[in-house]
Each structure stands twice: as structure tokens, then as C-alpha cells.
Amino acid sequence: MLSVKWSEQSKQRIFQIADFIALDSPKAAEEWIDLIISKEKLIRGNPKIGRIVPEIGSEDTRELIVGQYRLMYETDPQELLILTVINCREQRYFKK
């Protein structure tokens, strides 16, 4: 099974988003973090489950849509790297 690493950017984004959600509901923020982290097991077991990130176009850079968020990750034969988490409504371009 692949090893999984979370980039610093992905960790920062998870906590930024959770802080925003917690303004309305701390419990919902905790549940959201648990949901995002649970996706690690899913993509570790099947790294090609996510779609290719349209802006990147690389077979190895994929995303899993989780509610209104894009969980972007990169795969190679030994490792899976969680790159970032962004809101689907954000129009910014993601650069590796």
C-alpha cells in the first residue's frame, strides 16, 4: 500500500477551512476534518479514483470532490502526496 504525506499547504488549508466552518458550528468543523482525513484511506487503496485535475492535465495529479471541496493529490508508485484542499467555488489556479 502507498505511503501518504500531507503537504504543509494541505494542512494549512484544512485548518483555515475548519476555522471558517467553526464560526457557525465547531462540531461541523470537527466532522469536516474527520471527513477529509477519511478520504486518505480511500485514495490510498485506489489512487486513480479521483479525476485528473483539469488545470494540470497530468495523469498523476488528481482530485477527489468532497462536498464543495477539491482534495488534490499526486501519485507515484511509492507515495501519495496530498497537495491541497480548496473550495470548488474558488476560481484561483492551483500550481504545484
DAFEN-V408262 format. One record per pair of residues at least 24 apart in sequence whose ideal C-beta (glycine too) atoms are under 10 Angstrom apart, sorted by the first residue. I is the first residue (numbers start at 1). GAP is how many residues later the second one is. D is the distance in whole Angstrom. If there is no record, write none. Layout:
BEGIN
i=[I/I]
gap=[GAP/GAP]
d=[D/D]
END
This chain:
BEGIN
i=[1/1/1/1/2/2/2/2/2/2/2/2/2/2/2/3/3/3/3/3/4/4/4/4/4/4/4/4/4/4/5/5/5/5/5/5/6/6/6/6/6/6/6/6/6/6/7/7/7/7/7/7/7/7/8/9/9/9/9/9/9/9/9/10/10/10/10/10/10/10/10/10/10/11/11/11/12/12/13/13/13/13/13/13/13/13/13/14/14/14/14/14/16/17/17/17/17/17/20/32/32/32/35/35/35/35/36/36/36/36/36/36/36/37/38/39/39/39/39/39/39/39/40/40/40/40/42/42/43/43/43/43/43/44/44/44/47/47/47/47/47/47/47/48/50/53/53/53/55/55/55/55/56/56/56/56/56/58/61/61/63/63/70/72]
gap=[40/43/44/79/41/42/43/45/73/74/75/76/77/78/79/41/75/76/77/78/36/37/39/40/43/69/75/76/77/78/68/69/74/75/76/77/30/31/34/67/74/75/76/77/78/79/65/66/67/74/75/76/77/89/76/63/73/74/75/76/77/85/87/26/61/62/63/71/72/73/74/75/76/71/73/74/72/73/56/58/59/69/70/71/72/73/74/55/57/68/70/71/69/51/52/68/69/70/67/34/35/37/31/32/34/36/28/30/31/33/35/46/49/45/28/25/27/30/32/34/43/46/31/33/40/42/24/29/28/30/32/37/39/29/31/36/26/27/28/29/30/32/33/27/25/30/41/43/37/38/39/40/27/37/38/39/40/38/33/35/25/31/24/24]
d=[10/6/7/10/9/5/9/6/7/9/8/7/6/5/10/8/7/5/7/10/5/9/8/6/10/9/7/5/8/7/10/10/6/7/5/7/10/9/8/9/10/8/5/9/10/10/10/9/9/6/6/6/7/10/10/10/9/7/5/9/10/10/10/9/8/8/9/9/5/6/5/6/10/9/10/9/9/10/9/10/10/10/10/5/5/7/9/10/10/9/9/6/9/10/7/7/9/7/9/9/8/9/6/8/9/10/10/6/9/7/6/9/6/10/9/6/6/10/6/9/9/10/9/9/8/7/10/10/8/6/8/6/8/10/10/6/8/9/4/9/10/10/6/8/9/9/7/10/10/6/6/9/10/10/7/9/7/9/9/7/10/9/8/9]
END
